[in-house]
Amino acid sequence: EPLLPKEKQLSRRVSQIRPSGIRRIFDIACANPDGIDLSIGDPDFDIPEPIKEEGIKWIKDGFNSYVSTRGIPELREKLSAHLNRCNINHEDLLITAGATGGYILAIMSVVSPGDEVLIADPYFVSYANVVIMCGGVPKLFNTYPDFTLRPEEIEPFVTSKTKAIVINHPNNPTGVLYSPEELKMVAELADKHGLHVISDEIYDEFIYGQDPFLSMGSITDDAIIISGFSKRAGMTGWRLGYVSGPKKIIEAMATFQQYSYVCANSIAQKAAVKALDFDMQQYVSTYHERRDLVYNGLKKHFKIIKPNGAFYVFPEAPRQNADEFVNQAIERKVFIIPGNVFSERNTHFRISFAVPNEKLLKGIDILNELARKF
């Protein structure tokens, strides 16, 4: 193709970023509505009625203008109390345009061009790409085969250029919940080397099994904690997140937000005040049941780590050939995500179990059938 005239060329950073592999599979799934879509991390329950009604009330009352960049006071106060109950006593917090918006602002605030950021592999697709967008260099450290955080895998990557370490807890794509010992190890390692810890805890409501959720923010006051309402209240389209952490970092993020997102959605913020009082246990119980369904359904034919959080499993593909296995699944109209979307490896694949049981069971049957023949 002919080169664009110099004045119309795209920036160099465009060539460094690849489109999301999740969205590619999701688009194929959307074109096949009769298929079984296990690709997307979107809760299949609607926003609970009282939360929707709260949003509608404020729209009708005319609360439709800009609000404070930092967020409306009543949501900030309620979130602060919520975090305190979770033993997170941070100096400041910021309401953001989704957890992803919060992550972008956090990276912009702590990473300069050429700085390195350690990221646990496998990882959510945004993490490395946002670092690149901000001029940083992502460095992936290995958590295979059991997706645990181990100092011997992390410390060799620390250099004079290392600025931060990013974890996702509970994890997407693995569903793994990190132990208190792992979190303390990361906090101590970060303190030893003067690193920022960024912990994405957007799935903190979806916890299964005996171990309660422990936030990195309760381990160290220096952590930057990212969360939001997309998963916990089914508000993915309302784009509402929050970040808590040290005051100077939150202040920097707020400044960047002034010149980018301006403020988070005003209506969503009012509804989120209500959402913090809403008991989501019935939804969590449903996802717990599905976790058991998919784990027990696949464990005979796949190597699979039992997830204790989020709503994903990350089985090993037969013969560690994720591309071929995923292609065969797509031919059978079961839409799953190949491991290389989340990882330097392409040995696994991700399943989202945020789908009705009937579809999930059909998908499990087809995947088991493919594995037997593979």
SULSUL-V565071 format. One record per residue. N is the residue number from 1. RES is the residue in one letter. PSI is psi in radians with two decimals (NA if undefined). OMEGA is omega in radians with two decimals (none if undefined). NEAR is the number of other C-alpha atoms within 10 Angstrom. Layout:
((N & RES & PSI & OMEGA & NEAR) (N & RES & PSI & OMEGA & NEAR))
This chain:
((1 & E & 2.49 & 3.12 & 3) (2 & P & 2.53 & 3.09 & 4) (3 & L & 2.54 & 3.04 & 7) (4 & L & 2.60 & 3.00 & 9) (5 & P & 2.58 & -3.02 & 7) (6 & K & -0.72 & -3.07 & 7) (7 & E & -0.18 & -3.12 & 6) (8 & K & 0.12 & 3.12 & 8) (9 & Q & 2.62 & 3.09 & 9) (10 & L & 2.89 & 3.14 & 10) (11 & S & 2.76 & -3.14 & 8) (12 & R & -0.53 & -3.08 & 9) (13 & R & -0.44 & -3.14 & 12) (14 & V & -0.70 & -3.10 & 11) (15 & S & -0.26 & -3.12 & 8) (16 & Q & -0.17 & -3.05 & 10) (17 & I & 2.28 & 3.07 & 13) (18 & R & 2.57 & 3.09 & 9) (19 & P & 2.67 & -3.10 & 11) (20 & S & 2.19 & 3.08 & 14) (21 & G & -0.45 & 3.09 & 16) (22 & I & -0.81 & -3.11 & 18) (23 & R & -0.57 & 3.12 & 13) (24 & R & -0.83 & 3.13 & 12) (25 & I & -0.70 & 3.13 & 20) (26 & F & -0.69 & 3.11 & 19) (27 & D & -0.68 & 3.08 & 12) (28 & I & -0.75 & 3.13 & 15) (29 & A & -0.70 & -3.14 & 22) (30 & C & -0.53 & 3.12 & 11) (31 & A & -0.12 & 3.13 & 10) (32 & N & 1.23 & -3.02 & 14) (33 & P & -0.30 & 3.11 & 10) (34 & D & -0.02 & -3.13 & 10) (35 & G & -3.03 & -3.14 & 18) (36 & I & 1.83 & -3.03 & 22) (37 & D & 1.82 & 3.08 & 26) (38 & L & 0.50 & -2.96 & 23) (39 & S & -0.53 & -2.87 & 26) (40 & I & 2.50 & -3.12 & 22) (41 & G & 0.98 & -3.11 & 19) (42 & D & 2.04 & -3.13 & 17) (43 & P & 2.44 & -3.09 & 21) (44 & D & 0.08 & 3.03 & 14) (45 & F & 2.58 & 3.11 & 14) (46 & D & 2.82 & 3.02 & 11) (47 & I & 2.24 & 3.14 & 18) (48 & P & 2.51 & -3.00 & 15) (49 & E & -0.79 & -3.13 & 9) (50 & P & -0.56 & -3.14 & 13) (51 & I & -0.72 & 3.07 & 22) (52 & K & -0.78 & -3.12 & 17) (53 & E & -0.63 & 3.11 & 14) (54 & E & -0.75 & 3.10 & 18) (55 & G & -0.77 & 3.14 & 21) (56 & I & -0.73 & 3.14 & 16) (57 & K & -0.80 & -3.08 & 15) (58 & W & -0.52 & 3.02 & 16) (59 & I & -0.83 & -3.11 & 15) (60 & K & -0.51 & 3.13 & 9) (61 & D & -0.02 & 3.06 & 9) (62 & G & 0.33 & -3.14 & 9) (63 & F & 1.17 & -2.93 & 15) (64 & N & 0.27 & -3.07 & 12) (65 & S & -3.11 & 3.01 & 9) (66 & Y & 2.62 & 2.98 & 11) (67 & V & 3.12 & 3.13 & 17) (68 & S & 2.44 & 3.08 & 14) (69 & T & -0.65 & -3.08 & 19) (70 & R & -0.29 & -3.11 & 23) (71 & G & 2.76 & -3.12 & 21) (72 & I & 2.48 & -3.04 & 18) (73 & P & -0.72 & -3.06 & 12) (74 & E & -0.57 & 3.10 & 13) (75 & L & -0.73 & 3.11 & 18) (76 & R & -0.74 & 3.14 & 19) (77 & E & -0.75 & -3.11 & 14) (78 & K & -0.69 & 3.09 & 16) (79 & L & -0.69 & 3.12 & 20) (80 & S & -0.75 & 3.09 & 19) (81 & A & -0.71 & 3.11 & 14) (82 & H & -0.79 & -3.14 & 14) (83 & L & -0.67 & 3.11 & 17) (84 & N & -0.66 & 3.10 & 13) (85 & R & -0.42 & 3.10 & 10) (86 & C & 0.27 & -3.13 & 14) (87 & N & 0.52 & 3.05 & 16) (88 & I & 1.93 & -3.07 & 23) (89 & N & 1.09 & -3.10 & 18) (90 & H & 2.76 & -3.10 & 21) (91 & E & -0.49 & -2.98 & 15) (92 & D & 2.83 & 3.02 & 17) (93 & L & 2.78 & -3.08 & 26) (94 & L & 2.32 & 3.04 & 25) (95 & I & 2.28 & -2.99 & 29) (96 & T & 2.93 & 3.11 & 31) (97 & A & 1.34 & -3.08 & 22) (98 & G & 2.83 & 3.07 & 25) (99 & A & -0.61 & 3.12 & 25) (100 & T & -0.73 & 3.05 & 22) (101 & G & -0.68 & 3.09 & 21) (102 & G & -0.73 & 3.13 & 27) (103 & Y & -0.77 & 3.13 & 29) (104 & I & -0.81 & -3.13 & 20) (105 & L & -0.65 & 3.13 & 25) (106 & A & -0.81 & 3.13 & 23) (107 & I & -0.73 & 3.10 & 24) (108 & M & -0.56 & -3.04 & 20) (109 & S & -0.40 & -3.06 & 19) (110 & V & -0.18 & -3.06 & 17) (111 & V & 2.19 & 3.03 & 20) (112 & S & 2.81 & 3.11 & 16) (113 & P & 2.27 & -3.14 & 13) (114 & G & -0.28 & 3.09 & 16) (115 & D & 2.61 & 3.14 & 20) (116 & E & 2.53 & 3.13 & 24) (117 & V & 2.17 & 3.12 & 28) (118 & L & 2.31 & -3.10 & 24) (119 & I & 2.28 & 3.12 & 22) (120 & A & 2.25 & 3.13 & 24) (121 & D & 2.14 & 0.17 & 20) (122 & P & 2.82 & -3.00 & 26) (123 & Y & 2.78 & 3.05 & 23) (124 & F & 2.48 & -2.93 & 20) (125 & V & -0.55 & -3.08 & 19) (126 & S & -0.53 & -2.91 & 14) (127 & Y & -0.97 & -3.09 & 23) (128 & A & -0.71 & -3.08 & 21) (129 & N & -0.66 & 3.11 & 21) (130 & V & -0.68 & 3.07 & 20) (131 & V & -0.80 & 3.12 & 24) (132 & I & -0.77 & 3.12 & 22) (133 & M & -0.54 & -3.12 & 18) (134 & C & 0.14 & 3.09 & 20) (135 & G & 0.08 & 3.13 & 18) (136 & G & 3.12 & -3.11 & 23) (137 & V & 1.94 & 3.09 & 23) (138 & P & 2.39 & 3.06 & 22) (139 & K & 2.02 & -3.04 & 18) (140 & L & 2.26 & 3.05 & 21) (141 & F & 2.59 & -2.95 & 21) (142 & N & 2.35 & 2.99 & 19) (143 & T & -0.01 & 3.10 & 16) (144 & Y & 2.74 & 0.02 & 12) (145 & P & -0.22 & -3.04 & 10) (146 & D & 0.10 & 3.05 & 11) (147 & F & 0.61 & 3.08 & 19) (148 & T & 2.75 & 3.10 & 16) (149 & L & 2.14 & -3.06 & 22) (150 & R & 2.27 & -3.07 & 14) (151 & P & -0.60 & -3.12 & 13) (152 & E & -0.33 & 3.08 & 10) (153 & E & -0.45 & -3.05 & 14) (154 & I & -0.87 & -2.96 & 20) (155 & E & -0.65 & 3.13 & 15) (156 & P & -0.35 & -3.12 & 9) (157 & F & -0.16 & -3.10 & 14) (158 & V & 2.19 & 3.08 & 19) (159 & T & -3.12 & 3.10 & 11) (160 & S & -0.29 & -3.14 & 9) (161 & K & -0.16 & -3.07 & 13) (162 & T & 2.29 & -3.06 & 22) (163 & K & -0.53 & -3.01 & 24) (164 & A & 2.82 & 3.01 & 22) (165 & I & 2.34 & -3.08 & 24) (166 & V & 2.22 & 3.00 & 23) (167 & I & 2.79 & 3.13 & 24) (168 & N & 2.04 & -2.90 & 26) (169 & H & 1.94 & -0.10 & 25) (170 & P & 2.77 & -2.91 & 29) (171 & N & 2.44 & 2.92 & 28) (172 & N & 2.00 & 0.50 & 26) (173 & P & 0.01 & -2.91 & 29) (174 & T & -0.39 & -3.05 & 31) (175 & G & 0.09 & -3.09 & 27) (176 & V & 2.45 & 3.06 & 24) (177 & L & 2.13 & -3.09 & 25) (178 & Y & 2.56 & -3.12 & 23) (179 & S & 2.80 & 3.06 & 16) (180 & P & -0.63 & -3.13 & 15) (181 & E & -0.71 & 3.11 & 10) (182 & E & -0.76 & -3.13 & 16) (183 & L & -0.74 & 3.12 & 22) (184 & K & -0.69 & 3.11 & 15) (185 & M & -0.79 & 3.14 & 16) (186 & V & -0.76 & 3.14 & 25) (187 & A & -0.74 & -3.14 & 22) (188 & E & -0.72 & 3.12 & 15) (189 & L & -0.74 & 3.13 & 18) (190 & A & -0.73 & 3.13 & 20) (191 & D & -0.72 & 3.14 & 14) (192 & K & -0.70 & -3.04 & 9) (193 & H & 0.07 & 3.11 & 15) (194 & G & 0.72 & -3.10 & 13) (195 & L & 2.61 & 2.94 & 22) (196 & H & 2.47 & 2.99 & 20) (197 & V & 2.13 & 3.07 & 26) (198 & I & 2.04 & -3.10 & 24) (199 & S & 1.97 & 3.10 & 23) (200 & D & 1.97 & -3.04 & 28) (201 & E & 0.63 & -3.07 & 24) (202 & I & -0.42 & -3.12 & 26) (203 & Y & 0.36 & -3.01 & 24) (204 & D & -0.30 & 3.13 & 21) (205 & E & -0.40 & -3.02 & 19) (206 & F & 1.48 & -3.09 & 22) (207 & I & 2.32 & -3.11 & 23) (208 & Y & 2.65 & 3.11 & 20) (209 & G & -2.93 & -2.98 & 9) (210 & Q & -0.55 & -3.01 & 7) (211 & D & 2.18 & 3.08 & 12) (212 & P & 2.85 & 3.11 & 12) (213 & F & 2.32 & 3.09 & 22) (214 & L & 2.04 & -3.12 & 20) (215 & S & 2.53 & 3.01 & 23) (216 & M & -0.46 & 3.12 & 28) (217 & G & -0.36 & 3.08 & 26) (218 & S & -0.18 & 3.11 & 18) (219 & I & -0.74 & -3.12 & 18) (220 & T & 2.36 & 3.11 & 20) (221 & D & -0.23 & -3.11 & 18) (222 & D & -0.16 & -3.09 & 23) (223 & A & 2.63 & 3.01 & 23) (224 & I & 1.96 & -3.04 & 24) (225 & I & 2.22 & 3.14 & 28) (226 & I & 2.31 & 3.05 & 27) (227 & S & -2.90 & -3.11 & 25) (228 & G & -2.90 & -3.01 & 27) (229 & F & -0.04 & -3.08 & 24) (230 & S & -0.83 & -3.06 & 21) (231 & K & -0.80 & -3.01 & 22) (232 & R & -0.50 & -3.10 & 24) (233 & A & 0.22 & 3.13 & 22) (234 & G & 0.42 & -3.02 & 17) (235 & M & 0.69 & -3.04 & 25) (236 & T & -0.69 & -3.10 & 20) (237 & G & -0.16 & -3.11 & 10) (238 & W & -0.20 & 3.03 & 18) (239 & R & 1.25 & -3.13 & 19) (240 & L & 2.08 & 3.10 & 25) (241 & G & -3.09 & 3.05 & 27) (242 & Y & 2.73 & 3.11 & 26) (243 & V & 2.34 & 3.04 & 28) (244 & S & 2.63 & -3.11 & 27) (245 & G & -2.90 & 3.13 & 26) (246 & P & 2.51 & -3.01 & 17) (247 & K & -0.77 & -3.05 & 14) (248 & K & -0.54 & 3.11 & 12) (249 & I & -0.77 & 3.12 & 21) (250 & I & -0.67 & 3.10 & 22) (251 & E & -0.73 & 3.10 & 17) (252 & A & -0.74 & 3.12 & 15) (253 & M & -0.71 & 3.13 & 25) (254 & A & -0.66 & 3.10 & 27) (255 & T & -0.80 & 3.10 & 16) (256 & F & -0.64 & 3.14 & 18) (257 & Q & -0.60 & 3.11 & 23) (258 & Q & -0.63 & -3.05 & 13) (259 & Y & 0.10 & -3.13 & 10) (260 & S & -1.43 & -3.10 & 11) (261 & Y & -0.29 & -3.08 & 15) (262 & V & -1.10 & 3.06 & 18) (263 & C & 2.83 & 3.04 & 21) (264 & A & 2.79 & -3.10 & 27) (265 & N & 2.13 & -3.06 & 22) (266 & S & -0.78 & -3.11 & 22) (267 & I & -0.76 & 3.13 & 20) (268 & A & -0.65 & 3.14 & 24) (269 & Q & -0.76 & 3.11 & 26) (270 & K & -0.75 & 3.13 & 21) (271 & A & -0.58 & -3.12 & 22) (272 & A & -0.52 & 3.05 & 26) (273 & V & -0.75 & 3.10 & 19) (274 & K & -0.70 & -3.08 & 17) (275 & A & -0.57 & -3.13 & 22) (276 & L & -0.37 & 3.10 & 17) (277 & D & -0.16 & -3.02 & 11) (278 & F & 2.30 & 3.14 & 14) (279 & D & 1.98 & -3.09 & 12) (280 & M & 0.19 & -2.99 & 15) (281 & Q & -0.61 & -3.14 & 12) (282 & Q & -0.63 & 3.13 & 9) (283 & Y & -0.73 & 3.12 & 18) (284 & V & -0.70 & 3.12 & 19) (285 & S & -0.69 & 3.09 & 14) (286 & T & -0.76 & -3.13 & 13) (287 & Y & -0.56 & 3.05 & 25) (288 & H & -0.79 & 3.11 & 21) (289 & E & -0.73 & 3.14 & 13) (290 & R & -0.63 & 3.06 & 20) (291 & R & -0.82 & 3.13 & 25) (292 & D & -0.69 & -3.13 & 14) (293 & L & -0.86 & -3.07 & 16) (294 & V & -0.66 & 3.13 & 21) (295 & Y & -0.87 & -3.14 & 18) (296 & N & -0.55 & -3.13 & 13) (297 & G & -0.47 & -3.04 & 17) (298 & L & -0.31 & -2.93 & 19) (299 & K & -0.38 & 3.14 & 14) (300 & K & -0.62 & -3.03 & 10) (301 & H & -0.10 & -3.10 & 17) (302 & F & 2.55 & 2.91 & 19) (303 & K & 2.16 & -2.98 & 15) (304 & I & 2.30 & 3.06 & 20) (305 & I & 2.22 & -3.10 & 18) (306 & K & 2.10 & -3.12 & 20) (307 & P & 2.49 & 3.09 & 24) (308 & N & 0.14 & 3.13 & 25) (309 & G & 3.08 & -3.10 & 28) (310 & A & -2.75 & 3.06 & 32) (311 & F & 0.90 & 3.12 & 29) (312 & Y & 2.68 & 2.86 & 28) (313 & V & 2.72 & -3.04 & 28) (314 & F & 1.26 & -3.09 & 27) (315 & P & 2.73 & 3.00 & 25) (316 & E & 2.32 & 3.13 & 21) (317 & A & 2.62 & 3.06 & 25) (318 & P & 2.36 & -3.11 & 19) (319 & R & 0.34 & 3.14 & 12) (320 & Q & 0.51 & -3.11 & 16) (321 & N & 1.42 & -3.03 & 17) (322 & A & -0.69 & -3.10 & 23) (323 & D & -0.89 & -3.09 & 18) (324 & E & -0.73 & -3.12 & 15) (325 & F & -0.77 & 3.13 & 23) (326 & V & -0.71 & 3.11 & 23) (327 & N & -0.73 & 3.11 & 16) (328 & Q & -0.69 & 3.11 & 16) (329 & A & -0.73 & 3.14 & 19) (330 & I & -0.66 & 3.08 & 19) (331 & E & -0.54 & 3.10 & 11) (332 & R & 0.17 & 3.11 & 15) (333 & K & 0.62 & 2.94 & 19) (334 & V & 2.06 & -2.96 & 25) (335 & F & 1.93 & -3.14 & 27) (336 & I & 2.92 & -3.02 & 26) (337 & I & 2.22 & 3.11 & 28) (338 & P & 2.62 & -3.03 & 28) (339 & G & -0.50 & -3.08 & 27) (340 & N & -0.14 & 3.00 & 17) (341 & V & -0.49 & -3.06 & 20) (342 & F & 0.01 & -2.86 & 26) (343 & S & 2.81 & 2.98 & 19) (344 & E & -0.32 & 3.11 & 14) (345 & R & 2.81 & 3.05 & 16) (346 & N & 0.92 & -3.05 & 17) (347 & T & -0.24 & -3.04 & 20) (348 & H & 3.11 & 3.03 & 29) (349 & F & 2.68 & -3.11 & 26) (350 & R & 2.39 & 3.00 & 28) (351 & I & 2.30 & 2.94 & 25) (352 & S & 2.22 & 3.10 & 26) (353 & F & 0.47 & 3.03 & 27) (354 & A & 0.94 & -3.14 & 23) (355 & V & 2.77 & 3.12 & 22) (356 & P & 2.62 & -3.08 & 13) (357 & N & -0.70 & -3.10 & 16) (358 & E & -0.80 & 3.11 & 9) (359 & K & -0.72 & -3.12 & 16) (360 & L & -0.79 & 3.14 & 22) (361 & L & -0.71 & 3.09 & 17) (362 & K & -0.77 & 3.12 & 12) (363 & G & -0.75 & 3.11 & 24) (364 & I & -0.78 & 3.14 & 19) (365 & D & -0.79 & -3.11 & 14) (366 & I & -0.74 & 3.13 & 15) (367 & L & -0.71 & 3.09 & 22) (368 & N & -0.71 & 3.11 & 17) (369 & E & -0.77 & 3.11 & 12) (370 & L & -0.70 & -3.13 & 17) (371 & A & -0.68 & 3.13 & 17) (372 & R & -0.58 & -3.08 & 11) (373 & K & -0.20 & -2.96 & 7) (374 & F & NA & none & 13))
